[in-house]
Amino acid sequence: MAASQSGGLIESFLCFPHNIVMISMVIGKDEFDWQRVQSVEDLELGREYLFRPEFVPLLYSYLGVRPGLTVADIGCGTGSFSRLVARGLRGKGKVIGVDSDQTLLRIAGNRAEQEGLSELLEFKCGDAYSLPFGDETFDATTSHTLLGILRDPTKCIIEKKRVTKQGGIVSAGFDKKKSPHFS
Ligand SMILES: C[S@@+](CC[C@H](N)C(=O)[O-])C[C@H]1O[C@@H](n2cnc3c(N)ncnc32)[C@H](O)[C@@H]1O
């Protein structure tokens, strides 16, 4: 597990080497309405300060992000974390951001274009519990502040593992303070 602290937020990352899933969560609660505590604007403004520059290379290492890889970022929202991951590809590879909200996906596409990352990024509508991809499609799968809001985060992790190639890394970042399901 890796942790960074900046701007008063503590972000934790669980990174699972393929086939080893260690998890400690309470499941079966209601889906968490994240927009009650976080506005859509927060997804962009807050994220700018979340990761200190010196932490980012370590983050890429934990996430298994390298040039030439294909990565899926599940629950991508407006795509701020997807863009961070895309920069780690250093011009070669692809990040597919997946979200169930079409409005956020439209914003994500526009932001990627504004930041000159369109070549490296695609966005797709889909459900984290039933990802619209075949088995072993991606070199790595990420998510950022998604698991903590899902009613059944384990189901999502199993689905991420399904679409990740053998030897790939399934990772999940979450805000400890705002994730009701994590113990
Ligand atoms: C707290 S936001 C995080 C967005 C982004 N990862 C970030 O860190 O800025 C959670 C996102 O998960 C999406 N989401 C929630 N449930 C989902 C599901 N079942 N399938 C796909 N996306 C989902 C929401 O639409 C929202 O964009």
The ligand as an SDF file (V2000), in Angstrom:
LIG
                    3D

 27 29  0  0  0  0  0  0  0  0999 V2000
  -15.8030   10.3810   -6.6200 C   0  0  0  0  0  0  0  0  0  0  0  0
  -15.9290   10.2730   -8.3590 S   0  0  0  0  0  0  0  0  0  0  0  0
  -14.2140   10.0020   -8.8090 C   0  0  0  0  0  0  0  0  0  0  0  0
  -13.8950   10.4020  -10.2300 C   0  0  0  0  0  0  0  0  0  0  0  0
  -12.4030   10.2840  -10.6230 C   0  0  0  0  0  0  0  0  0  0  0  0
  -11.9270    8.9410  -10.5050 N   0  0  0  0  0  0  0  0  0  0  0  0
  -11.5290   11.2290   -9.8180 C   0  0  0  0  0  0  0  0  0  0  0  0
  -10.8210   10.7670   -8.9190 O   0  0  0  0  0  0  0  0  0  0  0  0
  -11.5960   12.4390  -10.0720 O   0  0  0  0  0  0  0  0  0  0  0  0
  -16.6250    8.6550   -8.6220 C   0  0  0  0  0  0  0  0  0  0  0  0
  -16.9780    8.3600  -10.0640 C   0  0  0  0  0  0  0  0  0  0  0  0
  -17.4150    7.0080  -10.1750 O   0  0  0  0  0  0  0  0  0  0  0  0
  -18.4970    6.9450  -11.1010 C   0  0  0  0  0  0  0  0  0  0  0  0
  -19.2750    5.7400  -10.8070 N   0  0  0  0  0  0  0  0  0  0  0  0
  -20.0130    5.4830   -9.7000 C   0  0  0  0  0  0  0  0  0  0  0  0
  -20.5500    4.2610   -9.7740 N   0  0  0  0  0  0  0  0  0  0  0  0
  -20.1570    3.7280  -10.9700 C   0  0  0  0  0  0  0  0  0  0  0  0
  -20.3880    2.4860  -11.6210 C   0  0  0  0  0  0  0  0  0  0  0  0
  -21.1490    1.5180  -11.0830 N   0  0  0  0  0  0  0  0  0  0  0  0
  -19.8140    2.2750  -12.8310 N   0  0  0  0  0  0  0  0  0  0  0  0
  -19.0330    3.2470  -13.4030 C   0  0  0  0  0  0  0  0  0  0  0  0
  -18.7860    4.4340  -12.8350 N   0  0  0  0  0  0  0  0  0  0  0  0
  -19.3350    4.6690  -11.6270 C   0  0  0  0  0  0  0  0  0  0  0  0
  -19.2310    8.2570  -10.8690 C   0  0  0  0  0  0  0  0  0  0  0  0
  -20.0250    8.5990  -11.9920 O   0  0  0  0  0  0  0  0  0  0  0  0
  -18.0820    9.2190  -10.6400 C   0  0  0  0  0  0  0  0  0  0  0  0
  -17.6300    9.8080  -11.8230 O   0  0  0  0  0  0  0  0  0  0  0  0
  1  2  1  0
  2  3  1  0
  2 10  1  0
  3  4  1  0
  4  5  1  0
  5  6  1  0
  5  7  1  0
  7  8  2  0
  7  9  1  0
 10 11  1  0
 11 12  1  0
 11 26  1  0
 12 13  1  0
 13 14  1  0
 13 24  1  0
 14 15  1  0
 14 23  1  0
 15 16  2  0
 16 17  1  0
 17 18  1  0
 17 23  2  0
 18 19  1  0
 18 20  2  0
 20 21  1  0
 21 22  2  0
 22 23  1  0
 24 25  1  0
 24 26  1  0
 26 27  1  0
M  CHG  2   2   1   9  -1
M  END
$$$$
